């Protein structure tokens, strides 16, 4: 098979997306921006957790709920390493990320997904678990910009909402609840597992939410062309492609089973 990948941060020296693969496993993670503002050895919590989750997924043979439990245990050990165990009752101090892991097991392809990192099968069937709280906050940001014209201050305007949304993190009781890997316990309802016959698969594309539209083609060039179009149509992401920020890290990993 042929594997192609592309990843770039929204800032020149930071990228909280991460990816990796071996002969039978392919992983993309999207680290959530840490609202505590802390860094650890010049890295954000999002950068740190994305890398360890990819590395640990590649090193094990787990899928689904078992995989996410295993990864949460690994992240919990990070809190011990950085001596912040006493603070993680407050979700804004936790490292967190989303994940798609594709694993080949004999004649099957098993995919584990959590959060809004997405994938597409055979250039047609897309799975994307968009958080409703993100949709709500993006609407509030767009409304603020339309009323004030203040694009630069729009992120700060919705920051109280972004901090409040930690109440919904791994909260299976609230309608706005969403799942992450953060070193605690991720409710099973937020962990999605898919299984396909490998003979039915031609391509799998895994992509993070820095891509605001999905191309018709399945190459890196197609994905970057789609990105450039969104940048021209709505560079600040408050009109056609509403978001809580103007730009985000973007990553795409393409597995071509026909090669």
VENGIJO-V209036 format. One record per helix or strand of 3 or more residues. SS is the DSSP state (A for helix, B for strand). FROM is the first residue (numbers start at 0). LEN is the number of residues. If there is no record, write none. Layout:
ss->SS from->FROM len->LEN
ss->SS from->FROM len->LEN
This chain:
ss->B from->1 len->7
ss->B from->16 len->5
ss->B from->24 len->7
ss->A from->44 len->15
ss->A from->63 len->18
ss->A from->84 len->3
ss->A from->90 len->3
ss->B from->96 len->9
ss->B from->107 len->7
ss->B from->117 len->4
ss->B from->124 len->3
ss->A from->131 len->17
ss->A from->153 len->15
ss->A from->187 len->3
ss->B from->191 len->6
ss->A from->197 len->3
ss->B from->202 len->5
ss->A from->219 len->14
ss->B from->249 len->7
